[in-house]
Each structure stands twice: as structure tokens, then as C-alpha cells.
Amino acid sequence: MRNNLIKIFIGYHKPDFLIKSNIFEPIFLGREIYTQETKDGYITDSGFSFLSENMLQDNIGFNISHLNRYFCELTGIYWIWKNYSNLYNLDYIGFMHYRRHFISKDLSSFLKLDSDARYSYIINKIDYTYIKYINDFLKDKIECDLIIPYMFDFKKSLFHEINIEEFFCRQHGLTNASFKTLEYIIKYKYPDYYDIFIEFSKGTAYYPCNMFIMKKELFCKYCTFLFDIMFSLFDIFEEMLKNLDSLWEKRNLAWISEFVSTLFFLKYIRDNHNNVEFLPISFVQNTIENKMVGAVKIVENHLSYKIGKKIIHSKGLINILLLPFSIICIYFNHYLEKYIYNISIKYNPNSKRIKLEEYSDYDEAVRIQNYLSYKIGKIFVKNPFLFAIRLYFLKKERKNEKK
């Protein structure tokens, strides 16, 4: 039996520690309107470069990126549904946030709960050990159709509202108009969900954050349900939302979307209760301390790395004969990129890269510089005419190191 093919997308609206692996795929949310203020302020030029160069963009193809201030993470989920090229080759689709992740119950037992909501488990800051942990844990975890967070019951936290509707209005400073409209849509458009909605609205718990891992087919059904309702709500409240000054209040429908997701999950649980698993979620508290990732990418753009990699991978008579021409092309493209970069920082000094050692993945970049391929490329760049002699001494040196 083959292993499940899984891809979990990580939503970013600002630069932070890059979570990227064989199963994690970061996506830049709100790319179309990146010059506009976010809830965390404006994105700097260097921040925009980081987000643009290291992850998927939610404004490519069929998208709703321009609605990000109203829909938040939904612009990424919508993009995945409509555009991700490998969607139909996958078995499972997931979504998490750059600072909220699924974790194991074992790990949660060693962590503190956040002091207000008493729901998320606090991680002080991200490092590669943590990323490897959640990568390996989730990769081996898939045994059911749907994985979602435990319900957040605000009655067990510091909130004292009596039901979901009151909680929504008080916490987000808005009237219940959108909530009542949601009820109307469910009643007349999705009557199979109406009894679930009534029971849910009287309760004090919901599934937060629009986080999930689910089978591809279920993901498509979820998106069809979710966005049909969300677009109906947006059509009704568009003018009201656009006239609001508060970025907090503009997110009204994003919070409503958590309730829409909850309805979908509740119905699925009712109909397929044996195929669902619940996991705790973490909250990375000190993201401001996390340096940007980028050192590895910079090193991989070094001429030494590119030439060394080409030499190492040139196998077979034809590739060896073509190697000089390939190296000339690498030289040409490299110096063209360097010229363009120098021009760009001349006109926009803010786009200048920070020092290599200031990136969080600096140690990983140094490790790459010690690869044999990088060292081979380095001695070639230093003096191509002495390459054969220097290569001999390099091999001799490495042989002595292994003794």
C-alpha cells in the first residue's frame, strides 16, 4: 500500500519563520493588496521580497486575493481549491497558520495553555527541531478522513457570553446582522444543516481558526459549501464592510466563516463519526523574535553552488561534453541576475539583502557551503585553469578527514 500524498498549506500575511518541507507549503495571503495596511501594519519592501520569493502567491490564476481584508485565510484556501496544480494528485489537503499548528496530545501535556482563551498551547518560538517534529508527526498521523482542532468552548475560558451569537457580537463589536443572515441562508439553502445550526447557535463552542487536514474529495465538498455561503454573505454586506474604518471590524465575515466551517464539520461528524480525529493546536507566542529565513536560498544562488552542482550532476558522455557550454550559460545568467540586483538596490536601497548571518537558517547555509559540490564549484570559480590540480588536493583533503 502506497503512502498517502499529503500537502498542508501554511498561511502567511507577513514575513516570519518559513515553514516549508515535503508536506508543508507556505502561501502568501492577500498578495494582491500587499501595499494596504494589515492588522499588523504595513509590509516592508524586504518583507514583501521574502514573501514573494519563498512561497505560493494567492493572486495567481482564479483568485479572491483582493478580498483578504474581509476573508483572511479564506483567500488562501480558495486559491488552493481553484489553482493548486497538483491538487488532484494528492490524497489529503490541510491548512494551518504561520503561528498556529496541529500538535500531538503528548506534546501538549508538556506545554502551558494561553492565559486568556485557555485553548492554544504556547510555543515560545519556532526552530527547525519544532518544524521537523510537526512535519514527522502529521506525515504519519493520517488514518482518517478528517482532522480538526478540538472545539473551543468559551465558557471554559475567561469569556462569559451565554451562546455563540452573543459571543460573536460582544467579542467582535458588531451587530448580529451577519449571524442572522447566515441562519437565513442555512435554513433556505441548506435545510439539511438547519437543525445543526439551531443546536450550534445555542451552544458555547465551535471549531476555530479554519484549520484542517482532510481527504481531497472532502476538501472539495467543504470548499463548495463554504464559499457558496461566504460569497452570498459578502454580496449582502459588501458596502457595509467597505465603509468600516476598523480593520478589526472588516474581518466580520472571516469570523463568521469559522462558524460555517463548524457547521460542515458537525454534520460530517454526525454522519461519519468514526472517521474524524481531534488534535490540540499550538500558538507561537514570540514570532517577533523569529528571524527571517533566506540564507539557504542566497547560498544556493552563489556561483560556486550552481557550478559545483552542475559538475557533480554531469554524468554520461553527452553531459560531460556539454559541460563547458553549460558553465558558460551559468556564468552569463548569474552575472545578469547580479547586474539587475545592483540596479534595483541603487534605486531602492530598502531591497538590499540583510547579512547572511542575520537569517535564522544561517547554520543550514553554512552546512551547504561545506558540501563537496559547493567546494568544487568554489575552486573552479577561483581559477578554472588550476581546477584539476585544486580538485586533486580537495579529494586528498577529504580522504584525510575521513581517516
Sequence and secondary structure as in RCSB ss.txt:
>XXXX:A:sequence
MRNNLIKIFIGYHKPDFLIKSNIFEPIFLGREIYTQETKDGYITDSGFSFLSENMLQDNIGFNISHLNRYFCELT
GIYWIWKNYSNLYNLDYIGFMHYRRHFISKDLSSFLKLDSDARYSYIINKIDYTYIKYINDFLKDKIECDLIIPY
MFDFKKSLFHEINIEEFFCRQHGLTNASFKTLEYIIKYKYPDYYDIFIEFSKGTAYYPCNMFIMKKELFCKYCTF
LFDIMFSLFDIFEEMLKNLDSLWEKRNLAWISEFVSTLFFLKYIRDNHNNVEFLPISFVQNTIENKMVGAVKIVE
NHLSYKIGKKIIHSKGLINILLLPFSIICIYFNHYLEKYIYNISIKYNPNSKRIKLEEYSDYDEAVRIQNYLSYK
IGKIFVKNPFLFAIRLYFLKKERKNEKK
>XXXX:A:secstr
     EEEEEEESS      SSSEEEEETTGGGTTS BTTB   HHHHHHHHHHSEETTSSS  GGGHHHHTTHH
HHHHHHHH TTGGG SEEEEEETTEEE  HHHHTTS B TTTS SEEES   HHHHHHHHHHHHTT  SSEEEE 
 EEGGGTT   SSHHHHHHHHHT  SHHHHHHHHHHHHH GGGHHHHHHHHHSSEE  TT EEEEHHHHHHHHHH
HHHHHHHHHHHHHHHHHT   HHHHTHHHHHHHHHHHHHHHHHHHH GGGEEEE EEEE  GGG     HHHHHH
TSHHHHHHHHHHT  SHHHHHHHHHHHHHHHHHHHHHHHHHHHHHHH GGGS   GGGSTTHHHHHHHHTSHHHH
HHHHHHH GGGHHHHHHHHHHHHHHHH 
